[in-house]
């Protein structure tokens, strides 16, 4: 079964809007796992507009499932990940001014750069994943970078799902087949929701993990966190 990692950035966004510790991100991470999530994902950014550096260190001790830290591999980010030692690090090409992830890595252009960074994490025993668009050349480039997994950037799929889901899923199926052929694990994330997740999970071969934050936390406002997590799990 495909694993569900819950991204709790939006919990931190709500907390930071008011200040203080409510809602508490550590408690949210504990509850996500208690309610059935297979992992917790965070994406700290340099301006700490949601997850803070302190959050990263505070969350680590309560992880009983899998800790996935996403981010742009700046020197500070690399050092933090090495200190925290999560089960997985997901590398994204976002600069500090990007609101949310909006593209995958060009794994051909940045191959040497990524290869060097990935080797640092793998030396510490941290599984690496690289955020990529569903393009064969980007999958092949990811393999040459030495990563363990790719994370398919699913915004295009989500955007086009309602108008033509077969056409929307097609490049992702081909990308997943190529990743499997090359021995890469497959993760996916961005704009996956209760509406489009089930079809994606059924069509993508060997899908190991999805990371879902915005949609799931939004649904939790209406449905409750435990119920929302269970609804997403059932779709997988």
Phi, psi and omega in degrees: 000140177294134180279150177250116172254126183266122177275121185257019177306318185293333174298316179292326178300315179296316179301313184292336179297332183249337187088173180082206186237017181240127356289151186271122185288329177293315177298321178298317179296318177300313183291323177303316180292317179298325184273003172118356178295144180272356180185169177235131178246140171225154178227082179290141178239157186304326182275358178055037182288345171225268178292129179262167177301320178299319179304317183304313181286327180289327183285323186312312185294340184261003180284122177247355181247262180219136179253122179241118178253121178260153173165168175281132188281063171289169180300317179297318180297313180302312181298319180296315180297319179296324179289318184282327177057062178285171176291328183216143170239133179247119183269126179238151184271016184292132169282173184294340183265004182276130182290312177213161183304135185225006178190157175271174178291147163274094187284353174273309181297319185256025186301310182296320179299311181292321181301317181295315182292316181299321180297328178295315180290319182293329177298330179272356179084019179267124178295136182248144175225142182241128181287121184221154170282156183282069179234134186303318182294331178285327176292315179297321177295322179298319177301317181291339177285343179092011181290156176278321183223165167246154167244114180288126179279112194258016181298317180298319178299311183296321181295322187258002185302313185290328183279324180195088187292329178294317178291322181295323185276338190308308182295333179287323177296315180295319179297319180294320178298317179295318179299316178298317179301324182271357178084021179265139171287157186236119170247169178206152177183157175114111177067017170287143189211177175300333183285320190243356188290315186301314180298318180299311183296325180287327186272335184270116181289140174060036178285113185278320189203142168243143176247120185228129182234287190305308183294316183294316180292324176296316178298325181297334177298327181263324190255346188091146185295314182298314180297318180298313180300316180294325178294319178292319179299320180297327179290341180267000000 
